[in-house]
């Protein structure tokens, strides 16, 4: 009794010279030749390699194809098969971090950046519209109608990523971090490169801030892992970073580097090996306006509640501002109920007043 043949799928490429193409793919790409058909005068050949199954077919009259080879090896020049298919080499992973080009003060108000409808009923707005030449993305995301989320286990290749809860709550599971975590207003987590995670459920009216650098990065699906994993390894490193979970109720307040403010350090600077710093700020006593500057590559602030004046502009809840290094700016009119999310790259930097 013949063995049952497994189902297979092939990418079909046009072929004008079967023997020449076979020689090309086996020599240049090191693909394996599996079989030719028919034996006496073959018109097609099956090859495999790099997770790819190819069918070269002289009967197929389509346009030449394109193969993109993801390889960490040194990039090669673009090649073309004898039948015209283009072979292009690309790096499998984009840089984790991207340097920030010189940038100006960028103020983003709730009124000036309307919400844009996204997938699955979400809305979002860009808090750094310029994205600093691709260096960073800061998204304000809201989900009006919550409930269980049909999310896949996935990970990102961003060099640094932060998820901060503005209002409502969101439940997530993270690789080797124990039972699911529920973020509430004022809480945050970092998502180190390649840590597997999944969104489980959200409240109605959820709002979160998601910050990632570089602005464009890969989201990859893990079809094998189940979350939670049942393991707890809080010291595990993911590409040099530890997972960090901060809750507002556990905050320890100390005088901030700027007068009139108190700060609660989230632990992100230590967990990210100094790559980034995240602090929650609140008002602490009255302070007159003052001029200050800093030398951080990036200093981003989101107004959670209350108000603060930057230069001549009064910013209120939902507004955000990004201040470039070495430029002087004026801070004043800090309201008694102000609450700010401050994110810096790197984690520590100098301030001048």
Secondary structure, DSSP 8 states (H G I E B T S, - for coil): ----------EEEE-S-HHHHHHHHHHHS--EEEEEESSSS--EEEEEETTEEEEEETT------EEEEE-SS-----EE-TT--EEEEE-SS--S---------EEE-TTTS--EE-GGGEEEEESSTTTTTTT-EEEEEEESS-EE-----EEE--SEEEEEEEESEEEEEETTB-S-EEEETT-EEE--TT--EEEEEE-TTEEEEEEEESSS--EEE-SS--SS-S-B-TT--BTTB---EE-GGG--EEE-SSTTEEEEE-SHHHHTTTS-EEEEEEE-S----EEEEE--SEEEEEEEESEEEETTEEEETT-EEE--TT--EEEE---TT-EEEEEEESS---EE-
